[in-house]
Amino acid sequence: MVSGIMARSALLWLVRTLVLCSVTTVHAQNDKFVYKFSSGDMVCKNSQAGVSCTNPPRSAMNTAGFSPSHHNIISVNADGNYALGFETATSGSVYLSIYTYNPSNKSAGPFIWRAATSSGVHVQVPAASSLKFSKSGNIELIDTKGVVQWTPNATGLGVTEFQFNFRKQSKAIAGNMLLSNQDHQVIWQSIPDVEKNSFKFDMQHRPDMVCINQRQGVQCTPPLEYPMHPSNGSDSHRNLISLDINGLHALGFERSLRGFYLSIYKWSPTTNTAGPAFWRATTKGANVLVDERGTLTFSHGGALELKDSRNKLVWTTNTQGRGSDLDFNLDSGELRLYNVERSIVWSSAWHVRFF
């Protein structure tokens, strides 16, 4: 009799557990966190004690805790994965950022994304600001006065789901936020695969990235979290920056009889063929050559530096201490360096030649 009652109790507990799981609107897997906007509004407010959310999900959003400089909103308790959170900017203000986070020592890596204005300026808000997940299918960064300082403007676009990738998946970018509709079509993402066919690189907040010209293709260290050249190129045109779309421009090492030029050219990945170069790195009007294992450095100091295999500097944009961000428009083929005020300090368009 007692054993029968216990068995029925266990069965009822199991049924209740299954029902709760079936209606849970949020789940965290090993590689991503998903939130259904049908749950209703959720407001996550930053404070000295960390981030607290109204109407929180049943499953944990933040298992990695926080550090004095990075208050995580969404994280997983494993080193080397990505977190979404409030990053200290200056005393009393924060950015909404995505970065790697190690709970073992409560340390964060450089950010890979920050909420920014349409002109690319990173948005700073008071430290006690909030991130709102709205039932309308939008997310909003709201300051202490209740004013929306940043949003992807997804209201009315049929968004039903928010996803944050803790790590790289088979077809997903690590550290990416996505808003999608009920058909799982992506309406907005923080790090797009293609954003107006433009490649962006934050030089100021990253260490030097060195890209080596070698026979098997260009290898960059440390590598980016998002693709630089899904179309690797050919032995005659080794792409540094490209997209896997025909007819767009690429930046790469172009082979000649005596070595390699740093060039911009049109590229067609389906046939592995390039059009003629319309820009090359030049010094005093002469095209600059490097050999096998020559390098292009995206300098933390804000300059591009081309060196041969003996580490001799042969060309530079001469923007050290002035450059902050790089933008390569794959439609027009223009490569630009901006300062922190988003003014252009160098452009390949100032030096265009057809060869």
N, C-alpha and C positions, 0 to 999 in steps of 0.2 A: 504493500500500500504506500509506504513512505517512498520507496524507490520510484513508484509510478508518479507520485506528486512531483518528485524531484525531476523526473524526466520531462513531465509536462512543463514545469517551470523553465527548464533549460530550453525547451522548444519555443516557448513564448519569448524568452530573452533573445533567441536567435532570430525569430520573426521580426521583433521590434528593431533589432540591429539592422536587418536587411532593409526594412522599410525606411529607416532613417538614412541609410546609405543611398537608397534609390531617390530620395528627395533632396539630398544635399546638393546645393547649387554651386559649391566651390570644391575643387579638389587639387591637391598638390601631388604630382608624380615626381619621379626622380629627376626629370629633366625640365618640367614646366609647372606653372601655377595657372589655373583657369578659374575665372570668376564669371558667373552668369548675371547679367544686369537685371534679370527678372527678380533677383533677390531684393531689389529696392536700393535706395541711396545708402552709401557707406562713406563716412567722412573719417579720414585718418589724419589726426592732428599731431604735430611735432611738439615736443617739450623737452626739458632737461632730463626727464626720466625716460625718454624714448618716445616711440610712436604708439598712440592708442587709437583704436577705430570704433566708431559707433556702428551698431548693427554688424558686428564682426561675423565672419564665416565660422562654420562648425569646425572646419579643419584649420590648422595653424597657418597663418600667413608668414610669420617671421620666427623661425626657429634658431636663427644665428645670433640673436641679441643685437647689440649695437656697440659702437665705440664713441668716444667724445667727439670725434670729427664726422662720423657717419652714423646717422640714425636710420636703420633699415625699416622700410615699410614691408617689403616682400623679400624674403631670403630663405635659404635652406641651410641646415646645419652640416655643411661639408666644405672643406677648404677649396679655394680655387674656382668656385662657382660665382655667378653674378647675383647682384642684389640691386633692388630699386630702393632709393631712399633720399633723405635730406642730407646734403653734403655741406659742411661749413664753408662759407665763402669769406666773409669778414666777420668781425665781432658783431653779433646780433643779426646776421643775415645768412641765408642758406640758398643752395641750388637744389632743384629736383634733378637727380642724377642716376645713372646706371654705372656700376663699377664692380670689379671683383672684390670679394670679401672673404677673409679667413677667420672663422670664429675661434680657431684654436689660439690665436694671439690678438684677436679683435683688431685686425689691420685691414685696410682697404687699398686696392691698387688704383692707378689713374682712372679717371672716368672715361667711358667710351661714348657717352651721350649725356647731354644736359638739355633741359627745356630751354628753348631759345625763341627770340622774336623772328618775324619773317625775314629780317635783314641779318640774322645770324648772331645777334647779341644774346649772350646767356642771361637768363632771367634770375635776378636776385630778389628774394622776398624775406620778410622778417622771420626770425627763427621759429616763432610760434604759429607759422602758417599751416595750411592743411592741403591734402590731396583728396578730392571728392570723386567717388565713383558714382555717377548719376544714373538713375533708372532710365533716363532718356537715352542711354548708350554712349555717354561721353565721360571724359575725365577732365578735371579742372584743378589747377593750382590756384588756391585762394589765399589772399593775404589776411592779416589780422583785422582788417577793416571790412572783410567780406567781399573784396573786389577780386574778380578773376584776372590773374596776371598771365596765365598761359592756359591754352586748351588746344587740342587738335580739331576742334569744331566739328565733332562727329554727330551732334544732335540732329535727328531727323533723317539719318542716312541708313537706318535699319540695323544698327549695331546691336548685337545681342550678347556678345562674349568678349571678355578681356583675357589676354594670355601673356604671361611673362616667361621667357625661356631662361632657366638657370644655366643651361649649358648647351653646346651645339648638338643639334639633332640632325637626322639624315638630310632634311631639306630646309632646315631652319638656322637662323643666325643666333649665335650665343649672345645672351644679354639683350634680347630684343623684346619690346612691348608691341602687341598687335591688338587691333580692334577688328572684329569680323562679324559678318551677318549670319543668319540661320543656315545659309548654304555654305558656310565656312569660307566665304570669299573675304579676303583681307581688304578692309576699308581704309585703314591707316596703320602704319608701323613706324616705330621710332628710328630704326636703322633700315631704310628701304633697300631692297636689292637694286632697284633703279629709281632714283629720285630725279626726275627730269633729266635722265641720262647724265647725271653729275656725280663726280667722285669728290668727297670732302675728307680732309685730314686735319685734325687739330694738332699742330706742331708744338704749340706752347706748353701743353699739358701732357706731353708724351716724351719718353726718352728718344734719343737719336734712333731712327730706323735706317738700317743699311741694306741696300738691295744689290745683290751680286749678279753680274752678267755671267752665266755659265751655260754650257752646252745643253743641259737638260731643261733650261728655262731660268727665269729670274727667281731668286730666293731672297726673301726679306726677313731680317731679324731686328727686333722681335716681330713676329707676324701680327697682322691685324686680326681682329675678331670678325671682320666682314670681308668679303672677297675683293681683292685688288684687281686680279686678272683671271676670271673664270675661263677666258679664252687666252691660253698661254702664249700663243703665237707660233712661229716657225723658227728654224735655225737662222733664217735671214732677218727675221723681225721678232725679237724676244721681248714680249710685252711686259711693261711695268704696270700700267693701268689700262684696262680694257673691259668691255662688256661682251657677252656672248650673243651679240646682235650684229648682223651684217651692216656695213656702210657707215658705222660710227668711227670716230677717231680713237687712236690709241697712242699712248706714250710708251716708248721702248727703246731698246738698243737695236739699231739698224746696221746690218753688216755691209762693209765695203771691202775693197781689195786690200786695204792696209789696216783694217781694224773695225771698230764700231763707232757710229755716231749716236748721240742721244737725240732722238727725233720724235716728231709728231706726224702721224700718217693715218690714212683711212685703212680700216681693217675689216676683212670678211672672214669670220671663223669657219663658215661652211666649206670654204675652199682653201683656207690657210694662206690667203694672199693679201698683199698690202698695196695700197696706192702710193703714188710718189709723196715723199716728205714735203711738207710745206713750212716746217720749222725745224732747225737744228741748233744745238748749243754751239755758239761761236765765241771766239775771242779775237778782237781787233779785226772783225770781218771774215775770219777764217774758221771753217768748220773744225771742231775739236774731235780728236779721235782718242778712243781708249782701246785697250786690248781685252782678250779673254780674262774674265775675273775682275774687270774694272767695276767700280761701284758708283751708285748714286745714293747719297745720304740725305734723308729728310731730317734736317737738324732741329733739335729742340730749341736752338737759338733763333730759328726762323728763316733759314736759308736752305737752298738746294746746293749740294756740293758734288761735283763729278770728279772722281779720282781714278787713276790707272791702277793696275794690279800691284804696283809698288807703293801705293798709298800717296802718290804725288797728286796734289790738287791741280786740275787742268782747267776747271771752269766752275763758276759759282754765280748765283743770282746777286751776290753782294748785299744781302738783306739781313745779315746776322744782327740780332738785337732789335730788328724792326718787324720782321714777319711773325705772324701768329697763327694763321690758318691758310691751308692750301685748298684750292678748288680747281678741278679739271672738268671742263664741259665737253663731254664726248660727242655732242652734236656739232659744235662749232670748232672744237679742237683747241680752245683757248685754255691755257694754264695760267692761273693767277695765284699770287700771294697777297694776303691781306694783313693789316695790322689790327690791333685790338679794337680800334674804332671802326673797323670794316672799310677802311680806305685801301685802295689797291697800291701796294708798294712795288710790285713787279708783275709784268704780264708778258707772255710769249707773243701776244698780238703786237707788242711794241717792236718786235724783232722778226716779223714774218718775212720769209723769203720762199720762193718756189724753186725747186731744184730739178 
